[in-house]
Amino acid sequence: MCGIAGVYPNEREAPARVRHAVEAMCTRMLARGPDAGGTLELGPGAPVLGHRRLSIIDLDPRSNQPMTSADGRLSITYNGEIYNYRELRQRLLELGEVFHTTGDTEVLLAAYRRHGRAMLSQLRGMFALAIWDGPARTLLLARDPHGIKPIYYATSSTGFAFASQVKALVASGLVSDEPSPAGLAGFYLWGSVPEPWSIHRHIQALPAGHWLEVRDGVAGAPRAWHDIRQHWRDAAPARSHPPGDAELAELVRSAVLDSVRAHRVADVPVSVFLSGGVDSGAIAGALSAEGGAVEGITIGCGEFAGRARDEVPGARAIARRYGLAHRVRWVRQGEFEADLPRIFDAMDQPSIDGINTWFASKAAAERGHKVVLSGVGGDELFQGYSSFERVVRATRLDRRLGWLPGSRRLLGSLGALASGPLGSPKLAALGSQLGSLEGLYQLERGLFFAADLPGLMGERQAREGLEALGDFRASAASARDDWSAVALLESTSYLANQLLRDSDWASMAHSLELRTPLVDARLLAALAPHVARFRAGRGKRWLAGSPEPPLDAAIVAREKTGFGLPMAAWLAALAPPPPSPAAERSSRSTSSKGDPWPRRWARHVAAEWGL
């Protein structure tokens, strides 16, 4: 895992300034790749590429980047892992390619030389890459199907710049740090900045599963090469007779084990984040079956000890069942407060999540680990969230209400009346969310709502932000059923914009590569046609049966609590943040008194950005 950066300048820009900008970006991303680093100047009118390396596959310095092909035609800077690189390498050898390293980076160069952009569909892994084609004078940027690895870009008077982090682009000195009303509005609505926006007006994210080509320092429009939404489209499963439960359980088992096996490819030891739940437990069990030394890392909090939210007993039971070495790292409020400056420095964009991953990654790094497997994504695919049931039930009730004139308006009015000072703030927004599954999903997942924005960021910024976001509700119209619709929204919104992004910055801040076996394009392709069958706990039970032996029944039956921290208690000890100047001037400024902790934390985060 690494950090990548580059600038494709216009002809007028001084080469020294471009080189210094790339070096500054790489310095800002030092934690992403402490093992090696370098820059590559490709000549007049060509890009300067930069790289910071965390050595995971082929530890030899010959695999350092940026890397240029033996014929001098292609150069690459790349962040990620290609799990099937050995199979691709063998195919390329049979076509006559010659390799000088044993890693995946040189495989990418050879695959691009042979197949061009078509090689993207052959890759299994997580990646963000930039490839310079000297003869064609083009720079290609591309990102993996789920967007596990980030890449951001900006166009300025200097030309085109890109990096693995938003803060790195700002550090280049070439890109304005002007706030984005759309990014800020999206943060308040969802708790994370929705792609393709960023928290800065002039910086955008390359969307998941997209490529972008730059010629003469000018970027074309991002184009999709893979769309995970296709797995939830209206077409029925290819088979005319759906599999029975036993057959579907076997399909889950084989697909999950295949993904865990692929994600274990590394030339360094692999560890696992181990909670007391099914997702990480299934991964731990699958890892143990593969053999080798694996250590489970668990975060414990004294505030949860002996209570339902205590993950430690369940994690210990899983470690014993599979014979794993196990490390429990206790975290207390004092450490949270002491780490806040480092957390905010590492947090690449405003988010209300990621603190749990920060401490788990810190614990893994303290143990000397460089690679960890995480159960993130399991709830989105196997319907582990209670939100699936609630959103589907609410949608079906809402459709019935639609037949009764005025019923939705009446329900919305009752919700607003019931919200009150001590009621749920979401009741006040009920009326604006009725009428669609997407609206009810936002009611479930949303942090604040459109009517709250003027009081949070000022009326002018709120209006501009909402106009830029347009219809900010992600569409689930292509899903084949309500269950698939919620899964699609969970995967393309919450998972993509929050969980995966937070996993990236929080782990990379500790020079740790976090891998996600349950977020894998092949796994999704195999299981998405059956996602409606995963309801009511069946999906999690089948996932729990993947390892041999399967997870203990007590782990499966345990009430889901999530991989959380006692944030409500910890935040109570912090002084409330001041309101933003724009919010203070607003006629509709909102009070944080009585807010749920995610809303209070969002105000702290926004204040740290000066928003």
C-alpha positions in Angstrom: 0.0 0.0 0.0 1.3 3.4 -0.9 0.7 7.0 -1.7 0.8 8.3 -5.3 1.0 11.8 -6.7 1.8 13.6 -9.9 1.5 16.7 -12.0 1.0 16.9 -15.7 2.0 20.6 -16.3 1.1 22.9 -19.1 4.0 24.0 -21.3 4.5 27.3 -19.5 5.1 25.9 -16.0 8.6 25.8 -14.6 9.9 22.3 -14.2 11.4 23.0 -10.8 8.1 24.2 -9.4 6.3 21.1 -10.7 9.0 18.8 -9.1 8.8 20.6 -5.8 5.0 20.3 -5.8 5.2 16.5 -6.3 7.8 16.2 -3.6 5.6 18.2 -1.2 2.7 15.9 -1.9 4.8 12.8 -1.3 6.1 14.3 2.0 2.5 14.9 3.1 1.8 11.2 2.5 4.9 9.9 4.2 2.9 7.6 6.6 1.3 5.9 3.6 4.7 4.6 2.4 7.6 4.9 4.9 9.7 2.2 3.2 10.8 4.0 0.1 9.9 7.0 -2.1 10.8 8.7 -5.3 9.9 11.1 -8.1 10.3 10.7 -11.8 10.6 13.5 -14.3 9.5 12.4 -17.7 10.8 15.3 -19.8 9.6 18.6 -21.2 5.8 18.9 -21.3 5.4 15.4 -19.6 4.2 14.6 -16.1 6.3 14.4 -12.9 5.2 11.3 -11.0 5.7 10.6 -7.3 5.4 7.7 -5.0 5.7 6.6 -1.3 6.0 2.9 -0.8 4.8 0.5 1.9 6.5 -2.8 0.9 4.1 -5.7 0.9 4.8 -7.7 -2.3 8.3 -8.2 -3.7 10.3 -6.3 -1.0 13.2 -5.9 -3.3 14.1 -2.2 -4.1 13.8 -3.1 -7.8 10.0 -2.9 -7.2 10.2 0.7 -5.9 8.1 3.3 -7.8 7.6 5.2 -9.9 8.6 2.4 -12.3 9.4 2.6 -16.0 9.0 -0.3 -18.4 12.2 -1.8 -19.9 11.5 -0.3 -23.3 11.1 3.2 -21.7 7.6 3.6 -23.2 5.5 3.4 -20.0 5.8 4.7 -16.5 3.6 4.0 -13.5 2.8 5.1 -10.0 0.3 2.9 -8.3 -1.3 2.3 -4.9 -2.9 -1.0 -4.0 -2.6 -4.7 -4.4 -3.5 -6.9 -7.4 -4.3 -10.3 -5.8 -4.3 -12.3 -9.1 -1.0 -10.8 -10.3 0.7 -14.2 -10.4 -1.9 -15.6 -12.8 -1.7 -12.5 -15.0 2.1 -12.7 -14.9 2.1 -16.3 -16.1 -0.3 -15.4 -19.0 2.0 -12.5 -20.0 5.1 -14.7 -19.8 3.3 -17.1 -22.3 2.8 -14.1 -24.6 6.5 -13.3 -24.5 6.8 -10.7 -21.8 10.0 -10.6 -19.8 10.0 -9.6 -16.1 12.8 -8.2 -13.9 10.9 -8.2 -10.6 8.5 -10.6 -8.9 5.9 -8.0 -7.9 2.6 -6.8 -9.2 3.7 -3.3 -10.4 5.7 -4.6 -13.4 2.7 -6.9 -14.2 0.5 -3.8 -14.6 2.9 -2.2 -17.0 3.1 -5.4 -19.1 -0.6 -5.8 -19.1 -1.2 -2.3 -20.2 1.4 -2.6 -23.0 -0.5 -5.7 -24.2 -4.1 -4.7 -23.7 -4.3 -1.0 -23.0 -7.3 0.0 -20.8 -8.9 -3.4 -21.4 -6.5 -4.8 -18.8 -8.5 -3.1 -16.1 -11.2 -5.7 -16.3 -8.6 -8.5 -15.7 -7.5 -7.1 -12.3 -8.7 -8.5 -9.0 -7.7 -6.2 -6.2 -7.8 -2.7 -4.8 -6.0 0.0 -6.7 -5.6 3.6 -7.8 -3.0 4.0 -10.6 -1.6 6.4 -13.0 0.2 5.2 -16.2 2.1 7.5 -18.5 2.2 6.4 -22.2 5.1 8.3 -23.7 4.5 7.7 -27.4 0.8 8.5 -27.0 1.5 11.5 -24.6 -1.4 10.4 -22.4 -1.7 9.9 -18.7 -4.3 7.3 -17.6 -5.8 7.3 -14.1 -8.0 4.4 -13.0 -9.6 3.2 -9.8 -10.9 -0.2 -8.6 -14.6 -1.2 -8.9 -15.5 -0.5 -5.3 -13.3 2.5 -4.8 -11.4 0.9 -2.0 -8.3 3.0 -2.8 -8.8 6.7 -3.3 -7.5 9.0 -5.9 -8.2 12.8 -6.2 -7.5 15.3 -8.9 -7.6 19.0 -9.7 -7.0 21.2 -12.6 -5.3 24.6 -12.1 -3.4 27.2 -14.1 -0.4 24.8 -13.7 -2.1 21.9 -15.3 -3.4 18.6 -13.9 -2.5 17.3 -10.5 -3.5 14.1 -8.7 -2.8 12.3 -5.3 -4.0 9.7 -3.0 -5.1 12.3 -0.5 -7.0 15.6 -0.6 -4.6 17.1 1.9 -1.6 16.1 -0.3 -3.1 18.1 -3.2 -3.5 21.1 -1.0 0.1 20.7 0.2 1.3 20.9 -3.4 0.7 24.7 -3.4 -0.9 24.3 -6.8 -4.5 23.8 -5.7 -6.8 26.2 -3.8 -8.1 25.0 -0.4 -11.3 27.0 -0.9 -14.2 25.0 0.8 -16.8 23.3 -1.3 -20.4 24.1 -0.3 -21.4 20.8 -2.0 -18.8 18.9 0.0 -19.8 20.5 3.3 -23.5 20.1 2.7 -22.9 16.4 1.8 -20.9 16.0 5.0 -23.7 17.3 7.1 -26.3 15.3 5.3 -24.5 12.0 5.4 -21.6 12.2 7.9 -19.0 12.0 5.1 -18.3 13.9 1.9 -20.1 12.1 -1.0 -18.0 11.4 -4.2 -17.2 12.9 -6.6 -17.1 16.0 -4.5 -14.5 16.7 -1.9 -14.4 19.2 0.9 -12.5 21.6 -1.4 -14.2 23.3 -4.4 -11.5 22.5 -6.9 -10.7 18.9 -6.0 -12.7 15.9 -7.1 -12.5 12.2 -6.5 -12.2 9.9 -9.5 -15.4 7.7 -9.0 -15.1 4.0 -8.2 -14.7 1.8 -11.3 -13.8 4.8 -13.5 -10.8 5.8 -15.7 -9.8 9.2 -16.8 -7.3 10.2 -19.6 -5.2 13.4 -19.5 -3.6 14.8 -22.6 -1.5 18.0 -22.7 -2.4 18.6 -19.1 -6.1 18.6 -19.8 -8.4 15.9 -18.3 -11.2 14.3 -20.2 -14.4 13.2 -18.5 -14.2 10.2 -16.1 -15.6 7.1 -17.8 -16.8 3.9 -16.2 -15.0 0.6 -16.9 -16.9 -1.2 -14.1 -20.2 -0.5 -12.3 -21.0 -2.6 -9.2 -24.6 -1.4 -9.5 -25.0 -3.8 -12.4 -25.1 -6.7 -9.9 -28.4 -5.4 -8.5 -30.1 -4.7 -11.9 -33.5 -5.9 -12.8 -32.4 -9.0 -14.7 -33.2 -12.1 -12.7 -30.4 -14.6 -11.9 -29.2 -16.5 -15.0 -30.5 -19.8 -13.6 -34.1 -20.5 -14.2 -34.4 -22.4 -10.9 -32.9 -20.6 -7.9 -30.6 -22.7 -5.6 -31.9 -24.2 -2.5 -30.7 -23.2 0.9 -28.0 -25.9 1.1 -26.7 -25.0 -2.4 -26.7 -21.3 -1.6 -24.9 -21.9 1.7 -22.2 -23.8 -0.3 -22.0 -20.9 -2.8 -21.4 -18.5 0.0 -18.8 -20.7 1.6 -16.8 -21.2 -1.6 -17.0 -17.6 -2.7 -15.9 -16.3 0.8 -13.1 -18.7 1.1 -11.9 -17.9 -2.4 -11.9 -14.2 -1.5 -10.0 -14.6 1.8 -7.5 -16.8 0.0 -6.9 -14.1 -2.6 -6.6 -11.4 -0.1 -3.9 -13.2 1.8 -1.3 -12.8 -1.0 1.6 -11.0 0.6 5.3 -11.3 1.3 4.8 -10.2 4.9 2.7 -11.7 7.7 -1.1 -11.0 7.6 -3.2 -10.2 10.7 -6.9 -9.7 11.2 -9.1 -7.1 13.0 -11.1 -9.4 15.3 -14.4 -8.2 16.9 -16.8 -10.5 18.5 -19.0 -10.7 15.4 -19.6 -12.9 12.4 -17.8 -10.9 9.7 -14.3 -10.8 11.2 -14.9 -14.2 12.8 -15.5 -15.8 9.4 -12.4 -14.2 8.0 -10.3 -15.3 11.0 -11.6 -18.9 10.6 -10.9 -18.9 6.9 -7.4 -17.5 7.5 -6.6 -20.2 10.1 -7.6 -22.9 7.6 -4.9 -21.5 5.2 -2.2 -22.0 7.9 0.6 -19.7 8.8 1.0 -17.3 11.7 -2.0 -15.0 12.1 -2.8 -12.7 15.0 -6.2 -11.2 15.8 -6.3 -7.6 17.0 -9.2 -6.6 19.2 -10.0 -3.2 20.8 -11.5 -3.2 24.3 -13.1 -0.3 26.1 -13.5 -0.2 29.9 -16.9 1.5 29.5 -18.2 -1.6 27.7 -16.7 -4.2 30.0 -19.3 -6.8 31.1 -22.0 -5.2 28.9 -23.7 -6.1 25.6 -21.3 -3.9 23.6 -18.2 -5.6 25.0 -16.5 -7.3 22.0 -13.6 -8.8 23.9 -15.2 -12.0 25.2 -16.6 -13.0 21.8 -13.2 -12.1 20.1 -11.4 -14.3 22.6 -13.7 -17.2 22.0 -13.2 -16.9 18.2 -9.4 -16.8 18.6 -9.5 -19.9 20.8 -11.7 -21.7 18.4 -9.3 -21.2 15.5 -6.0 -21.3 17.4 -5.1 -17.7 16.6 -2.7 -15.6 18.6 -4.7 -12.7 20.1 -4.0 -9.2 21.2 -6.5 -7.1 23.1 -5.7 -3.4 23.1 -7.5 -1.3 25.7 -8.4 2.2 24.8 -9.5 4.9 27.3 -10.9 8.4 27.1 -7.5 10.0 27.9 -5.9 8.3 25.0 -8.7 9.5 22.7 -8.3 13.1 23.8 -4.5 12.9 23.5 -4.7 11.4 20.0 -7.2 13.9 18.7 -4.6 16.2 17.1 -3.1 13.3 15.2 -6.6 11.9 14.3 -7.6 15.3 12.8 -4.3 15.6 10.9 -4.7 12.1 9.4 -8.5 12.5 8.6 -8.2 13.4 5.0 -11.8 14.7 4.7 -14.4 15.4 7.4 -16.1 12.2 8.7 -18.0 11.1 11.7 -16.5 7.7 11.6 -13.0 6.0 11.5 -12.0 6.5 15.1 -12.5 2.8 15.8 -10.3 1.9 12.8 -7.7 4.4 14.0 -7.2 2.7 17.3 -7.3 -0.9 15.8 -4.7 0.2 13.3 -2.6 1.8 16.0 -2.7 -1.5 17.9 -1.8 -3.6 14.8 1.2 -1.2 14.1 2.4 -1.5 17.7 2.6 -5.3 17.1 4.7 -4.7 14.0 2.0 -5.7 11.5 1.9 -4.2 8.0 -1.2 -6.0 6.6 -4.5 -6.6 8.2 -7.8 -8.1 7.0 -11.0 -6.4 8.0 -14.6 -7.5 8.0 -15.8 -4.2 6.6 -18.5 -4.7 3.9 -20.0 -7.9 5.4 -23.1 -6.1 6.7 -23.8 -4.4 3.4 -23.6 -7.7 1.4 -25.1 -10.2 3.9 -27.7 -7.8 5.3 -26.3 -7.6 8.8 -27.8 -4.1 9.5 -31.3 -3.8 11.0 -31.7 -0.9 8.6 -32.5 -3.5 5.8 -35.7 -4.6 7.6 -36.7 -1.1 8.7 -36.2 0.6 5.3 -38.1 -2.2 3.5 -40.9 -2.3 6.0 -41.2 1.5 5.9 -41.1 1.6 2.1 -44.0 -0.9 1.8 -46.1 1.0 4.4 -45.3 4.3 2.6 -46.6 2.8 -0.7 -49.8 1.9 1.0 -50.1 5.4 2.4 -49.7 6.7 -1.2 -53.1 5.4 -2.0 -54.7 7.6 0.7 -54.8 11.3 -0.3 -53.1 13.5 2.2 -51.9 10.7 4.4 -48.2 11.4 3.8 -48.7 15.1 4.5 -50.5 14.3 7.7 -47.8 11.8 8.8 -45.1 14.4 8.1 -47.0 17.0 10.2 -47.4 14.6 13.1 -43.7 13.8 12.9 -42.7 17.4 13.1 -45.0 17.9 16.1 -43.7 14.9 17.9 -40.0 15.8 17.3 -39.9 18.5 19.9 -36.9 19.3 22.0 -36.6 15.8 23.5 -37.8 13.8 20.5 -35.9 12.3 17.7 -34.6 15.0 15.3 -35.4 12.6 12.4 -39.1 12.9 13.1 -39.0 16.5 12.0 -37.6 15.4 8.6 -40.1 12.6 8.1 -42.4 14.5 5.8 -39.6 15.4 3.4 -38.4 11.8 3.1 -41.7 10.0 2.4 -42.5 8.9 -1.2 -39.5 6.8 -2.1 -37.3 4.1 -0.8 -34.3 6.4 -1.3 -35.8 9.0 0.9 -36.6 6.6 3.6 -33.1 5.2 3.4 -31.7 8.7 3.9 -34.0 9.1 6.9 -32.3 5.9 8.3 -28.7 6.8 7.4 -28.9 10.6 7.3 -27.1 12.8 9.9 -28.8 16.1 9.3 -31.4 17.1 6.6 -31.8 19.8 4.0 -33.8 22.0 6.4 -31.0 21.9 8.9 -28.3 23.1 6.6 -28.9 26.9 6.8 -28.4 26.8 10.5 -25.2 24.8 10.2 -23.4 26.5 7.3 -25.3 29.7 6.6 -28.2 30.2 4.1 -26.1 31.2 1.1 -23.7 28.3 1.4 -26.5 25.8 2.1 -28.4 27.0 -1.0 -25.3 26.7 -3.2 -24.4 23.3 -1.7 -27.8 21.8 -2.3 -27.9 23.2 -5.8 -24.6 21.7 -6.6 -25.5 18.3 -5.1 -28.8 18.3 -7.1 -30.8 15.2 -6.3 -28.4 14.1 -3.6 -30.2 10.9 -2.9 -28.5 8.0 -4.7 -30.8 6.2 -7.0 -31.8 2.5 -6.4 -34.1 2.4 -9.4 -32.0 -0.3 -11.1 -32.3 -2.8 -8.2 -34.4 -5.9 -8.8 -36.2 -5.8 -5.4 -36.4 -3.8 -2.3 -33.8 -5.8 -0.5 -31.3 -5.4 -3.3 -32.2 -1.7 -3.4 -31.1 -1.2 0.2 -28.0 -3.3 -0.4 -27.1 -1.1 -3.5 -27.6 2.1 -1.4 -25.6 0.8 1.5 -22.7 -0.2 -0.9 -22.6 2.9 -3.1 -23.2 5.4 -0.3 -22.4 4.4 3.2 -19.7 1.8 2.4 -18.1 3.7 -0.4 -18.1 7.2 1.0 -17.6 6.5 4.6 -16.5 3.0 5.7 -13.9 2.4 2.9 -12.6 5.9 2.9 -12.2 6.0 6.7 -10.6 2.6 6.6 -8.0 4.0 4.2 -7.0 7.1 6.1 -7.1 5.6 9.6 -5.0 2.6 8.6 -2.5 4.4 6.4 -1.9 6.9 9.2 -0.2 4.0 10.9 1.5 2.6 7.8 -0.9 -0.3 7.8 -2.4 -1.9 4.7 -6.1 -2.7 5.4 -7.7 -5.3 3.1 -11.4 -6.1 2.7 -12.2 -9.7 1.6 -15.9 -9.0 1.9 -15.6 -6.0 -0.5 -14.5 -7.8 -3.6 -15.9 -7.6 -7.1 -15.8 -11.3 -7.8 -17.5 -12.1 -4.5 -20.2 -9.5 -5.2 -20.7 -10.9 -8.7 -21.2 -14.4 -7.3 -23.6 -13.5 -4.5 -25.5 -10.3 -5.4 -28.2 -12.2 -7.4 -29.2 -13.9 -4.2 -29.0 -10.9 -1.7 -32.8 -10.9 -1.1 -32.3 -14.5 0.3 -29.9 -13.2 2.9 -32.7 -11.4 4.9 -33.7 -12.3 8.5 -30.2 -13.4 9.4 -29.8 -16.2 6.8 -26.9 -14.4 5.1 -25.0 -14.0 8.3 -25.6 -17.7 9.2 -24.3 -18.8 5.9 -21.3 -16.6 6.2 -20.7 -18.0 9.7 -20.7 -21.5 8.2 -17.9 -20.6 5.7 -14.9 -21.7 7.9 -14.2 -25.2 9.0 -15.2 -25.5 11.8 -18.0 -23.0 11.5 -18.3 -20.1 14.0 -19.9 -21.1 17.3 -23.6 -20.7 17.4 -23.3 -18.3 20.4 -21.4 -15.8 18.1 -24.1 -16.0 15.4 -26.9 -15.6 17.9 -25.2 -12.6 19.7 -27.0 -9.3 19.2 -25.2 -7.1 16.7 -23.6 -4.1 18.4 -21.1 -2.9 15.8 -17.4 -2.2 16.1 -17.9 0.9 18.2 -16.4 3.1 20.9 -18.1 5.0 23.8 -18.1 8.2 21.8 -21.1 9.7 23.6 -19.3 9.5 26.9 -16.0 10.7 25.5 -17.6 13.7 23.7 -19.4 14.7 26.9 -16.0 15.7 28.4 -15.0 17.9 25.4 -15.9 21.6 25.3 -18.5 22.2 22.6 -17.1 23.6 19.4 -18.0 27.2 18.4 -20.5 27.6 15.6 -19.1 28.6 12.2 -19.2 32.3 11.3 -21.7 31.6 8.5 -24.0 29.7 10.9 -23.8 32.5 13.5 -25.1 34.9 10.9 -27.9 32.6 9.8 -31.4 33.4 10.9 -31.9 29.7 11.4 -28.9 28.7 13.5 -29.3 25.4 15.3 -28.5 24.4 18.8 -26.5 21.3 19.5 -28.1 20.8 22.9 -29.7 17.4 23.1 -28.2 16.2 19.8 -27.2 12.6 19.4 -23.5 12.1 19.6 -22.9 11.7 15.8 -24.3 15.2 15.3 -22.2 16.6 18.1 -19.1 14.9 16.7 -19.9 16.3 13.2 -19.8 19.8 14.7 -16.4 19.1 16.3 -15.1 17.8 13.0 -16.4 20.8 11.0 -14.9 23.2 13.5 -11.5 21.5 13.1 -11.7 22.3 9.4 -12.7 25.9 10.1 -16.0 25.3 8.3 
